[in-house]
Amino acid sequence: MQTIQSDSYPIFFENSIQELVNFVEQGNYSRCFILTDENTGEYCLPAVQTALAHLDKTDIIEVNAGEESKNIDFCAGIWKMLIDFGADRKALMINVGGGVVTDMGGFVASTYKRGIDFVQVPTSLLAQVDASVGGKTGVDLDGVKNIIGTFTQPKAVFINIDFLQTMPPRQILSGLAEMLKHGLIVDQAYWDSLKTSDLSLPSVDLVHRSVEIKNEVVIEDPHEKGIRKALNLGHTIGHAVETWSLMNNEDHLTHGEAIAIGMICEAWLSNKKIGLPDDELAEITSVLMKLYPKYDLQEDSFGTLLQHMQNDKKNENGNINFTLLTRIGQYSIDNVCTPAEICDSLRYYAAL
């Protein structure tokens, strides 16, 4: 599988663990710090540790798994550990884990001593096709997702498709939502291929194409001033629903489950606002509803959801801003929707 070259770093697919070893050996780093969580530490970290076992300057930093860990308090703990370990500006952070680890690890590295090098070793489907590529780092604050962060590119990304065999089906579906989004915004043929594929464990070709799509968008717009906003499809409403669920449900929604709800609602807005054809709205709704369980979205949550959307970092001039679809495979950025329109889209989903 061909290596994808991003703007300033490679994304490896073949022999990725050996490529990581080569990178570390050639990097002349003073120390290496592997950031992981307890789930990844059990299932995926051993392969990385074994490969790097001949190095005598590698330390492990482990955090709790889950979105609840992605906050400034956990970052402070990691910064303190780096200080205790004597990490200097020639240290390397190796982020081995899902989206929480890659987002938070990138943020910690980009701010420690004004920035140390980091690489991403994404172990979940969500991290492989989304979080580890593009240079966005970040943590949550007061229930607002990714509101604190930087645009800092990794030095390399190492994707090992075998790690997906350790993932439960629900987490595979979570990452699949981002792959479906990639098809919806720019590649109808890819969307069609996803619809007809066995998605219980996506093939390396499908993962590669998804990374390729995101990389093409990011290279053109690294700081989200224009085309990169296309990647926000489903996220304005989806992030609000995800935050609500994290705060109110013990068995809360995964990121992908929330984004699927957001894509259905925002497809409805696309139909009403900018002419997404009725049959394509029906197709998007049908595909996503078959893949993802229905969430009990109650009317009395709509006010809080709107408040979360008002805090979204993508908004401008107090307006709630959306990426919408004119057709499957064609997007439109910077669409303002009113609170009444947004509530109607939520009612559309709730009535399915």
Buried (B, 14 or more C-beta within 10 A) or exposed (E): BEBBEBEEBBBBBEEBBEBBBEBBEEBEBBBBBBBBBBBBBEBBBEBBBEBBEEEEEBBBBBBEBBBEBBBBEBBEBBBEBBEEEEBEEEBBBBBBBBBBBBBBBBBBBBBBBEEBBBBBBBBBBBBBBBBBBBBBBBBBBEBBBBBBBBBBBBBBBBBBBEBBEBBEEEBBBBBBBBBBBBBBBBBBEBBEBBBEEEBEEBEBEBBBBBBBBBBBBBBEBBEBEEBBBBBBBBBBBBBBBBBBBBEEEEEBBBBBBBBBBBBBBBBBBBBBBBEBBEEBBEBBBEBBBEBBEEBEBEEEBBEBBBEBBEBBBBBEEEEBBBBBBBBBBEBBBEBBBEBEBBBBBBBBBBEE
